[in-house]
């Protein structure tokens, strides 16, 4: 009996500790009363764990489960806009040479892109040309199809037959065999000056200014046509002089008085201007320039000048 009372009393004491009471007095029973001494407070966290921890207090509201957000859907791949179909566009038409020369091959490049959504079958790249008066075309180049979204670069050779100012037009699908959503963007243009295969230059070492016995001077030079075409027009050689304090010009050397051709391909002519005077003693630089006003179209315009230094006593 004593053991039962003790266990009962200890159980009440534990409840009281948890509820904040520090002591308890038992009421009389049919068994002899037992006085329980005050028990020291016991921390709740020092009790043996009997399960998951429970928060000391709960909200009066019932807790709602939190939904896990779904990951966003992946964006669909971008699709070409516009109606479905093939659309060939010439995006670039370029050439390395700044001017073309009659009878000389020049390379040009044409870039074509299929901006449509459907592959293109085989087609031709055509190139036409005009100088505003007449024109013609270059043999078409076959292209073995072009997938949607793809580009291709096609090389072509241009070999002009006559001089002039020409506009070249590159046309994708020149024979119009590919059905396209837009037939207005198949072309691009390239403008070039075409010059004759004439090239006037100085025979190396021929430019000179000789002193005469009377104190005057004779400028002289030899000009050669290194091109493959005959020159049928007259040309001049301009002569200028410059010192540290002054500058001036002499009369032009003019070629030539005989009948055409004036200067055949591969031939040369010597030109002399006699009895010129410099204004005073000192050092001078004499400049010879073939066709100084650029009246003759040449295959090379960068070899038309030569210089001769001279000291006038």
C-alpha positions in Angstrom: 0.0 0.0 0.0 2.7 2.4 0.9 4.4 1.9 -2.5 1.1 2.5 -4.3 0.5 5.8 -2.5 4.0 6.8 -3.3 3.6 6.2 -7.0 0.3 8.0 -7.0 1.7 11.0 -5.2 4.7 11.2 -7.5 2.4 11.2 -10.5 0.4 14.1 -9.0 3.6 16.0 -8.3 4.7 15.6 -11.9 1.5 17.0 -13.2 1.8 19.9 -10.8 5.3 20.6 -11.9 4.2 20.7 -15.5 1.3 23.1 -14.6 3.5 25.4 -12.5 2.7 24.2 -9.0 5.5 23.6 -6.6 3.7 21.7 -3.8 0.5 19.7 -3.0 -1.3 18.5 0.2 -3.2 15.3 0.0 -6.7 15.0 1.4 -7.5 12.5 4.1 -8.3 9.1 2.8 -9.0 5.8 4.4 -5.4 5.1 4.6 -3.0 7.0 6.9 -2.1 10.4 5.4 1.3 11.0 4.1 2.8 14.5 3.9 4.7 15.1 0.7 7.6 17.5 1.0 7.8 20.3 -1.5 9.5 19.2 -4.7 11.9 21.3 -6.6 10.9 22.5 -10.1 11.8 20.1 -12.9 12.6 21.6 -16.4 10.4 20.2 -19.0 13.3 19.6 -21.3 15.0 17.4 -18.7 12.2 14.8 -18.9 12.8 11.7 -21.0 11.7 12.2 -24.6 8.7 10.1 -25.5 8.2 11.2 -29.0 8.4 14.2 -31.4 8.8 17.6 -29.8 5.6 19.6 -29.6 5.5 23.4 -29.6 4.4 24.8 -26.3 1.4 26.5 -27.9 -0.6 26.3 -31.1 -2.6 28.8 -33.0 -6.3 28.5 -32.7 -6.6 28.3 -36.5 -6.1 24.9 -38.1 -2.8 25.0 -40.1 -3.2 24.5 -43.9 -0.8 22.5 -45.9 1.4 24.6 -48.3 1.3 23.6 -52.0 4.6 23.2 -53.7 4.7 25.5 -56.8 5.0 23.7 -60.1 8.1 24.6 -62.2 7.3 26.9 -65.1 6.8 25.2 -68.4 9.7 25.5 -70.9 9.1 28.2 -73.6 8.5 26.6 -77.0 11.3 27.1 -79.5 11.0 30.2 -81.7 9.5 29.6 -85.0 9.9 31.7 -88.2 7.2 34.2 -88.6 5.2 34.8 -91.8 3.5 32.3 -94.1 5.1 28.9 -94.4 7.2 28.5 -97.6 10.5 29.2 -99.3 12.0 32.6 -99.6 15.4 33.1 -101.3 17.1 36.5 -100.6 20.4 37.8 -102.0 22.0 39.3 -98.9 25.4 40.3 -100.3 27.1 41.0 -103.7 30.7 42.1 -103.5 34.0 42.1 -105.5 37.6 42.6 -104.4 38.6 44.9 -107.4 37.6 48.5 -107.1 37.4 48.6 -110.9 37.2 46.0 -113.7 39.5 45.8 -116.7 38.5 44.9 -120.2 39.4 41.3 -120.9 40.7 40.6 -117.3 38.9 38.2 -115.0 37.6 39.6 -111.7 36.1 37.5 -109.0 32.8 38.5 -107.3 30.9 36.7 -104.5 27.1 36.5 -104.0 25.5 35.3 -100.7 22.1 33.8 -100.8 19.9 32.9 -97.8 16.7 31.0 -97.5 14.8 33.0 -94.9 11.7 30.9 -95.4 10.5 27.8 -93.4 10.6 25.3 -96.3 13.7 23.9 -98.0 14.4 25.2 -101.6 15.1 22.8 -104.4 17.7 23.3 -107.1 17.8 26.8 -108.7 20.2 29.1 -110.7 22.0 32.2 -109.8 22.0 34.6 -112.7 24.0 37.8 -113.2 23.1 40.5 -115.7 24.8 43.8 -116.5 24.0 47.2 -118.1 25.8 50.5 -118.7 22.5 52.3 -119.1 22.4 51.9 -122.9 23.0 48.2 -123.5 23.7 45.1 -121.5 23.9 41.4 -121.3 24.3 38.5 -118.9 26.8 36.0 -117.5 26.2 32.2 -117.7 24.0 31.2 -114.8 25.5 29.2 -111.9 23.6 26.2 -110.6 22.8 25.9 -106.9 21.9 22.4 -105.6 19.1 23.5 -103.2 19.2 25.5 -99.9 17.7 24.4 -96.6 15.4 26.7 -94.6 17.5 29.1 -92.6 20.7 28.3 -94.4 23.1 30.5 -96.5 25.5 29.9 -99.3 28.2 32.0 -101.0 28.6 31.6 -104.7 31.7 32.8 -106.6 31.4 34.1 -110.1 33.8 35.5 -112.7 33.3 38.8 -114.4 35.3 39.5 -117.6 34.1 42.8 -119.2 34.4 43.2 -122.9 34.1 47.0 -123.2 34.9 50.0 -121.0 32.2 52.0 -119.2 30.3 52.4 -116.0 28.3 49.2 -115.4 25.7 47.9 -112.9 25.7 44.2 -112.3 22.5 42.5 -110.9 22.6 39.1 -109.1 19.3 37.2 -109.1 18.6 34.1 -107.0 16.3 31.6 -108.9 16.9 33.4 -112.2 14.6 31.0 -114.1 11.8 31.3 -111.5 11.5 27.6 -110.8 11.2 27.9 -107.0 7.8 28.9 -105.6 8.4 31.6 -103.0 6.4 33.6 -100.4 8.2 36.8 -101.7 9.5 37.2 -105.2 10.6 40.8 -104.7 13.8 40.2 -102.6 15.8 37.9 -104.9 18.3 40.5 -106.3 21.2 42.7 -105.3 23.4 45.0 -107.4 27.1 45.9 -107.7 28.4 49.0 -109.6 31.9 49.1 -111.1 33.9 51.2 -113.6 35.3 49.1 -116.4 38.5 50.5 -118.0 40.5 49.5 -121.0 43.5 47.3 -120.6 45.8 50.3 -121.1 48.5 51.2 -118.7 50.8 54.1 -119.1 53.9 54.2 -117.0 57.5 55.6 -117.2 60.3 53.5 -118.5 62.5 53.0 -115.4 65.3 55.6 -115.2 64.1 57.6 -118.2 62.9 60.7 -116.3 65.6 63.4 -116.3 66.3 67.1 -116.3 69.5 67.9 -118.3 71.4 71.1 -118.1 72.2 72.8 -121.4 75.3 74.9 -122.3 73.3 78.1 -122.1 72.2 77.4 -118.5 68.7 76.3 -119.5 67.3 72.8 -118.7 65.6 70.1 -120.8 63.1 67.8 -119.0 62.7 64.5 -120.8 61.0 61.2 -120.2 60.0 57.9 -121.9 56.4 56.6 -121.5 55.4 53.0 -122.1 52.0 51.3 -122.6 52.4 48.2 -120.6 48.7 47.2 -121.1 47.2 44.7 -123.6 45.2 47.3 -125.5 46.3 50.1 -127.9 45.9 53.7 -126.8 44.0 55.7 -129.5 43.8 59.0 -127.7 46.3 61.8 -127.1 47.8 62.1 -123.6 49.9 64.7 -121.8 52.7 64.5 -119.2 52.5 67.4 -116.7 55.7 68.8 -115.2 55.9 70.8 -112.0 58.7 72.0 -109.8 59.1 72.8 -106.2 61.9 74.3 -104.0 62.0 75.1 -100.3 60.6 78.5 -100.9 58.6 78.3 -104.1 56.8 76.1 -106.7 55.6 76.3 -110.2 54.8 74.5 -113.5 56.4 74.0 -116.9 54.5 73.4 -120.1 53.0 70.0 -120.6 54.6 67.3 -122.7 52.0 66.2 -125.3 51.8 62.9 -127.1 51.4 62.5 -130.0 51.1 64.1 -133.4 51.0 61.0 -135.6 47.9 59.1 -136.5 46.1 56.5 -134.4 47.0 54.3 -132.6 48.8 56.8 -130.6 50.6 54.2 -128.5 50.3 50.5 -129.2 50.3 47.9 -126.4 53.9 47.2 -125.5 55.4 50.2 -127.2 56.9 53.4 -125.8 57.6 57.0 -126.8 60.2 59.6 -125.7 59.0 63.1 -124.9 61.3 66.2 -124.5 60.6 69.8 -123.4 63.5 72.1 -124.2 64.9 75.3 -122.7 63.1 75.7 -119.4 64.5 78.0 -116.7 64.3 77.8 -112.9 63.7 81.1 -111.1 66.8 81.0 -109.0 69.7 78.9 -107.8 69.0 76.2 -105.2 67.6 72.7 -104.9 64.5 71.6 -106.7 62.3 68.5 -107.1 60.8 68.1 -110.6 57.6 66.0 -110.8 56.5 64.2 -114.0 52.8 63.0 -114.1 51.2 61.0 -116.9 47.6 62.0 -117.6 47.4 64.4 -114.6 43.7 65.2 -115.2 42.8 61.4 -115.3 41.3 61.6 -118.7 42.4 58.1 -119.8 41.0 55.0 -118.0 43.9 52.7 -117.1 44.2 49.4 -115.5 46.6 50.9 -112.9 46.4 54.5 -111.9 49.2 54.3 -109.3 52.3 54.2 -111.5 51.9 57.5 -113.4 54.3 59.7 -111.4 58.1 60.0 -111.2 60.4 62.5 -109.4 63.7 64.0 -110.3 65.8 66.1 -107.8 68.1 68.7 -109.2 70.4 71.4 -107.9 70.6 74.7 -109.9 73.9 76.5 -109.3 
